[in-house]
Amino acid sequence: MHRSHDASGSFDSKASRKLQDQRRMQFRRAIETYTEQRRLADALSEFPELAMISRPLDGLHRRNAEPVR
């Protein structure tokens, strides 16, 4: 017996594929970000004085993020 496909079944599969694609792209972006960070870290390791300059700036951002007491 052949079963006809209704619109809701098609919609569910499309929505499912869309969610899978979104997750896949999010994962891919995370991998690309990690790869770029590793590449920059390797480049900075050749110039330790540059790494020392950027660290105090990181601390400055964290201090500004804390609430004032």
C-alpha positions in Angstrom: 0.0 0.0 0.0 1.4 3.4 -1.0 1.2 6.1 1.5 0.8 9.7 0.4 3.1 12.4 1.8 1.3 15.1 3.7 2.6 18.7 4.0 3.5 18.4 7.7 5.9 15.5 7.0 7.7 17.5 4.4 7.9 20.5 6.7 9.3 18.5 9.6 12.0 17.1 7.4 12.9 20.5 6.0 13.0 22.0 9.5 15.1 19.1 10.7 17.6 19.6 7.8 17.7 23.3 8.5 18.5 22.7 12.2 21.2 20.2 11.2 22.7 22.7 8.8 22.7 25.4 11.4 24.5 23.1 13.9 27.0 22.1 11.3 27.8 25.7 10.4 28.1 26.6 14.1 30.5 23.8 14.6 32.5 24.7 11.4 32.8 28.3 12.6 34.0 27.2 16.0 36.7 25.0 14.3 37.7 28.0 12.0 37.9 30.3 15.0 40.0 27.8 17.0 42.3 27.3 14.0 42.8 31.0 13.5 43.5 31.5 17.3 46.1 28.7 17.1 47.7 30.3 14.0 47.9 33.7 15.7 49.3 32.2 18.9 52.0 30.5 16.8 52.8 33.7 15.1 53.0 35.6 18.4 55.3 32.9 19.9 57.9 34.1 17.4 57.7 37.6 19.0 57.3 37.3 22.8 57.4 41.0 23.3 54.1 41.4 21.4 52.5 38.7 23.5 53.5 40.6 26.7 52.0 43.8 25.3 48.6 42.3 24.6 48.2 40.6 28.0 47.8 43.8 30.1 45.0 44.8 27.7 43.2 41.6 28.4 43.3 42.3 32.1 42.0 45.8 31.5 38.9 44.5 29.7 38.2 42.1 32.5 38.5 44.8 35.1 36.1 47.0 33.2 33.6 44.1 33.0 33.4 43.9 36.8 30.6 45.8 38.5 31.6 48.9 40.6 31.3 48.4 44.3 
